[in-house]
Amino acid sequence: MFDLDLRSRVPIYEQLVETFKEAIINEVLKTDEQLPSVRILAQQLTINPNTIQKAYRELERQGYIYSLPGKGSFVAGINNHKNDEKLAKLKEELIKVLSEAMYLGMTYEEIMAIISQVDNSVRRGIMK
């Protein structure tokens, strides 16, 4: 489940956040399912427990998980209000990125090909 690249310029905690988000979005991890404890996951991945804790805090901040003191971290249910806010922000970011891409010479056809590729990947449950 965890495909971490220790030589990547992307920090390990960010890689963990993205991996968990993909698993939650693709329903590999179900609502209210308990996540591995920080200590156990750190041992399994042989990385610092603080890195796991940082990833869990970020996932909680983004609304993907919630914590219960003394019990652990769990997958959060979908909150439509939060999703609406996130979608609005993502749309704004997408408009900026697409505008820049077109300004730099990317064609409509190239953009649509990328959208089609992403759509196919998401439908197969393989987000990249």
C-alpha positions, 0 to 999 in steps of 0.5 A: 500500500505504501510506495515511498520514494526515500530519494524523492524531493517530496518529503516522506510525510507528504508522500504518506498524506497522498497515499492515504488520500488515494486509499480513502478516495478510492475506498480502499480505506472505509469510513470509520476504519482505524488506521495503523498506530503511529508506532506500528506504521513507523516500524513497518516503514522503518521511518521516524514516528514523528513523520507518521504523526505529521502526516496524520496531523495533516490528514486530520487538518484536511478532514480525511481522518479524525482522532480519538484520544487513547483509541487512534486515528480513523477514516472520516466520513464524507462531509459534503460541506467540506467537500464543496469548499475543497472543490471550490478551491480546487477549481480556482487552482485548476483555472490558474494552472490551465491558464498558465499552461495555455499561456505557455503554449499547451493546446486544448487537445493536449489538455483534453488528452491529460483530462482523459488520461486522469479520468481513465486512471481514476475510473480504474482506481489508479490515481497518479 
